[in-house]
């Protein structure tokens, strides 16, 4: 019984390794521009996304300058 479990675990380990290798190779072989460039362009065209990003950046700068005034940092 112990040998059957060992064979099953070994089989699952080899199968998982081969599957991970196949995914890794497909990620490398696909050009980065094809994976991310098109989606990033669509995201920057989204008005809700850019408005939200602008609000986050403004709040971060405002918070930094508020803390900076207390610590003598010039904004």
N, C-alpha and C positions, 0 to 999 in steps of 0.2 A: 504494500500500500504506500509506503514511503517513497518508493521509486517512481510510482505514478505521479505523485504530487511534485516530485522534483522535475520530471519531464514536463509537466504542465506549466510549472513556473518558468522553466527554461524556455519553453515555446512562447509563452507570453512575453518574456523579456526580449527575445529575438524579434518577435513580431512588432512590438512597440518600438524597438530600436530602428527597424527597417522603415516603419511608418514615419518616424521622426526624421530620418534621413531623407525620405522622399519629400516631405514638406519643406525641409531645409533647402534642398536642391531646387525645388520649384520657386522658393522665395528668392534665391540668388539669381536664378535664370531670368526672372521677370525684371525688366528694367525698372529702376526706382521712379522714373518719370511716369511710367505707365501705372504704377501702383498709387502714387501719392499726388502727382502733379495735377492731374485732372480734377480730383476731388478737392484739393486745396483751392483751386481756382473757382470751383462752384461754391465753396464755403465762403470765400471772400466776396462773392456776388450777392450773398444772402444779407439783406438789410438788417434783419433781426440779430444775426450773429455779429455784424460789425458794430451795431449800436450797443449791444451788450459788452463787446470787447472794449469799446471806447469808454463806457461807464466804468468798467473794472480798472482800466489804465488810469483814468482821471482820479478815481477814488484812491488808488495806490499812491499816486504822486501827491495827492492832497494829504494823505496820512503820513507819507514820508516827510513832507515839508512841515507838517504840524509837529512831528516828533523832532525833526531837525532843528526847528527854532528853539526848542528846549535844550537841545544839545549843542547849540552853536553852529549848526550846519546851515550854510547859506543856500537857499533855493532860488 
